[in-house]
Amino acid sequence: MALALKEVPECLPQRRRAEIDQRYAELVDEVESLKELRKLSELSQAKLADLLNISQPAISKIEKQTDMYLSTLRNYVEAIGGELEIVIRLPKHAPLKIKSLEDVLSS
């Protein structure tokens, strides 16, 4: 007899279920888009546009972009009350936080 999808985890070893639960928790804490991030902050596109002193269609365009300047992303994140951190992970090194690209260039 076939198992229902919701029954599959019950058949897995406890260790594997724990790994799946951990990954699920990580994914819940991630957002897939700037639109989701804005909605978590309970802001409309119009309100965010006012905060950034740009038009609402410009906010829509930003939220649909696949590439943008870091300054645009930083301004967006700060306008919704957040703080942007850039973390670089290299093999054999602890994570490195970059405060500004100027810091990297002057090193």
C-alpha positions in Angstrom: 0.0 0.0 0.0 1.3 3.5 -0.9 2.1 6.0 1.7 0.5 9.5 1.8 3.1 12.3 1.5 2.4 13.4 5.0 3.3 9.9 6.3 6.7 9.7 4.6 8.5 11.7 7.4 7.2 9.3 10.0 9.0 6.4 8.2 12.4 8.2 8.3 15.0 7.7 10.9 14.9 10.3 13.8 18.2 11.9 12.7 16.9 12.5 9.1 13.7 14.0 10.4 15.7 16.3 12.7 17.8 17.4 9.6 14.6 18.1 7.6 13.0 20.0 10.5 16.1 22.1 10.9 16.2 23.0 7.1 12.5 23.7 7.2 13.1 26.2 10.1 15.9 27.9 8.1 13.6 28.2 5.0 10.8 29.7 7.1 13.2 32.5 8.2 14.1 33.3 4.6 12.2 35.6 2.2 12.2 35.1 -1.5 11.7 38.6 -2.6 11.9 42.3 -1.6 8.1 42.3 -1.9 7.8 39.7 0.9 10.3 41.7 2.9 8.2 44.9 2.5 5.0 43.1 3.4 6.6 41.7 6.6 7.3 45.3 7.5 3.6 46.1 6.8 4.3 48.8 4.3 2.6 49.4 1.0 4.5 50.3 -2.1 3.1 53.8 -1.9 4.2 54.3 1.7 7.7 53.0 0.9 7.9 55.2 -2.1 7.1 58.2 0.1 9.9 57.1 2.5 12.4 56.9 -0.3 11.1 60.0 -2.1 10.5 58.1 -5.3 7.4 57.0 -7.2 5.3 53.9 -6.4 6.0 52.5 -9.9 9.7 52.8 -9.1 9.2 50.6 -6.0 7.4 48.0 -8.2 10.3 48.0 -10.6 12.9 47.6 -7.8 10.9 44.6 -6.4 10.9 42.9 -9.9 14.6 43.5 -10.6 17.0 40.5 -10.6 20.1 42.8 -10.2 20.6 46.2 -8.6 23.2 48.4 -7.0 24.0 47.6 -3.4 23.1 51.2 -2.5 19.6 50.7 -3.9 19.2 47.6 -1.8 20.6 49.3 1.3 18.2 52.2 0.9 15.3 49.9 0.4 16.1 47.8 3.5 16.8 50.8 5.7 13.5 52.5 4.6 11.6 49.5 5.9 13.4 49.7 9.2 16.1 47.1 8.5 19.9 47.0 8.3 21.7 45.4 5.4 24.7 43.2 6.2 26.9 41.6 3.6 28.6 38.4 4.7 31.2 36.6 2.7 31.9 33.0 3.5 35.2 31.6 2.2 36.6 28.2 2.7 38.9 28.0 5.7 37.8 31.4 7.0 35.3 32.7 9.5 32.4 34.7 7.9 33.5 38.2 7.0 31.1 41.1 7.3 31.6 44.0 5.0 30.3 47.4 6.1 31.0 49.1 2.8 32.7 48.2 -0.5 35.0 51.2 0.1 36.5 49.2 3.1 37.3 46.4 0.8 38.9 48.5 -1.8 41.1 50.4 0.7 42.5 47.2 2.3 
